[in-house]
Amino acid sequence: MAANPAPTTNGNHNRRLQVVIVGGGLGGLSVGLLLREFADVTILESAAILSEIGAAVQIAPNSHRILKAHGCDLMVDGDGNLTSALKVDAKEMSGIEWAQCHRGDLQTEIYKHAVDPNGPGTPCKVICGARVTSADAENASVTLANGDVYHGDLLIGADGLRSVVRRAVVSEDAKSTPSGYSAYRGLLRAEKIRSIPEVEKMKLLEEQLAIVYGKDQRIITYATRGGSVLNFAAMIRQSISYVERSPLMATADSEMNEISEARWTAPGSTAALVKSFSSFPKAWQDLLSLSEEDELRVYQLRDQFAMDHWVKGRAIIIGDAAHACLPYQGQGASQAVEDAEALATYLRGVGPEGVHDALIKVFKVRYKRATYAQEISRKTGLYKHKGDEPEPPYKVLDPNEPIDKAGILAFFWDYHGAADWVKRKPEWILE
Ligand SMILES: Cc1cc2nc3c(=O)[nH]c(=O)nc-3n(C[C@H](O)[C@H](O)[C@H](O)COP(=O)(O)OP(=O)(O)OC[C@H]3O[C@@H](n4cnc5c(N)ncnc54)[C@H](O)[C@@H]3O)c2cc1C
């Protein structure tokens, strides 16, 4: 699609939909892959090259199933190494693995199928170095930092937590907020782990998933790339408390390298990381000390309360731009992939004049499920250690309902696309 593609001729059902997607992350690429069969897709990505962070991501059965149906093989990376699969009976329960992918491998795999000249329809066009600075929801158009304007029949904002498209669809105020927690993330090489007997003894490379809790901290590890690296996320509470801030207030993260509203990620210090976990058993501290400083990063964990709409005119926001959730259920990327599938379901066969109605259908089918992912992640993660602090209002979850771990897994994993969900969704999620 050129900077200004062929003008929209409303009412012409025979031509392919022209779709502009802002963001080439896991969500944006997944939408491109799923729409390419019947739409011409242009993906605008601000980064100079597509490069996911050096960490792993769990792709749960609900999204693994969708990506697999569209050609992605998440069980083998580009070098032929096996991804790890969390057993936890995922395959037995849901017929497909819970894949532990390196983020870069996953992004490459989805990208490969999105742009494959031999795939269905037309290959997506991915333009890197394209930073969108403003969006017009009614006209489905965006303007880049260099002044170029792109417009289509519809605009999809898959531009993450700091979404520019969200500003045009919802409002300037609908920002995510600091949750009060930050996470160090990184990958530890297997040979280094094996070099320390006490660390090796923990058998983390063989474990499916290990979670160790402290008072206000937790470390989560799982292996990826066939056990050659161990992914870890080490969550720690910041100096602020949930009640000290208003939902729209940014709070400087004084303990975590001064992450601010303007900058939510920063290089991590291995010494500071180990110090933060000094109350943990020595073997865990030794494990963390293996992290390589040039790869270690710390992320402010952002929370987002459910918004009332994701659609305006011919634009929709998806993924983290619409319903970012805390990482405690490992569902953020999976929910973005579910959005992609719902868009493909409701946009197929639709002409430009039907775009708004189709987007509303996508919102309706996705809203409560994605909101549940936000709320259950908050409830099972954030408030676990938080004593008597007030909880924000719930929209779909009964806060007094006891946590039923098996029920949560079944809810997420037993998902077979939007059309099936409409028929089978639980009663409480009916409108
Ligand atoms: C510690 C941690 C662990 C997690 N673990 C899991 C897990 O195990 N499983 C899981 O499913 N999820 C997990 N998540 C959540 C998951 O990473 C996100 O939900 C997911 O990556 C969101 O994808 P997205 O495409 O919506 O947004 P992003 O990944 O944020 O992608 C947005 C893209 O848009 C681009 N962009 C932004 N602004 C602009 C602009 N103005 N113009 C052009 N391009 C722009 C960005 O460069 C980026 O490439 C985790 C999150 C955290 C913090």
The ligand as a Gaussian input file, in Angstrom:
#p B3LYP/6-31G(d) Opt

LIG

0 1
 C        6.681000      -9.693000      32.465000
 C        5.668000     -10.011000      31.380000
 C        5.456000     -11.336000      31.020000
 C        4.473000     -11.650000      30.069000
 N        4.259000     -12.966000      29.762000
 C        3.279000     -13.289000      28.905000
 C        3.037000     -14.662000      28.585000
 O        3.721000     -15.559000      29.081000
 N        2.005000     -14.947000      27.721000
 C        1.252000     -13.965000      27.148000
 O        0.317000     -14.300000      26.374000
 N        1.489000     -12.660000      27.392000
 C        2.478000     -12.295000      28.253000
 N        2.728000     -10.990000      28.513000
 C        1.917000      -9.964000      27.831000
 C        2.353000      -9.780000      26.377000
 O        3.736000      -9.514000      26.292000
 C        1.583000      -8.621000      25.741000
 O        0.222000      -8.721000      26.093000
 C        1.688000      -8.670000      24.217000
 O        3.033000      -8.615000      23.805000
 C        0.897000      -7.505000      23.613000
 O        1.042000      -7.495000      22.224000
 P        0.604000      -6.228000      21.375000
 O        0.959000      -6.559000      19.974000
 O       -0.791000      -5.856000      21.710000
 O        1.503000      -5.037000      21.917000
 P        3.084000      -4.846000      21.854000
 O        3.778000      -6.140000      21.977000
 O        3.400000      -3.787000      22.837000
 O        3.353000      -4.315000      20.379000
 C        3.052000      -3.001000      19.997000
 C        3.894000      -2.658000      18.792000
 O        3.489000      -1.388000      18.308000
 C        4.627000      -0.614000      18.027000
 N        4.245000       0.786000      18.188000
 C        3.928000       1.412000      19.348000
 N        3.609000       2.691000      19.115000
 C        3.695000       2.863000      17.775000
 C        3.493000       3.974000      16.918000
 N        3.136000       5.171000      17.415000
 N        3.676000       3.829000      15.583000
 C        4.042000       2.617000      15.066000
 N        4.262000       1.536000      15.841000
 C        4.098000       1.653000      17.171000
 C        5.662000      -1.067000      19.039000
 O        6.989000      -0.770000      18.620000
 C        5.387000      -2.561000      19.102000
 O        6.115000      -3.276000      18.150000
 C        3.715000     -10.625000      29.448000
 C        3.961000      -9.288000      29.770000
 C        4.916000      -8.974000      30.726000
 C        5.164000      -7.536000      31.059000

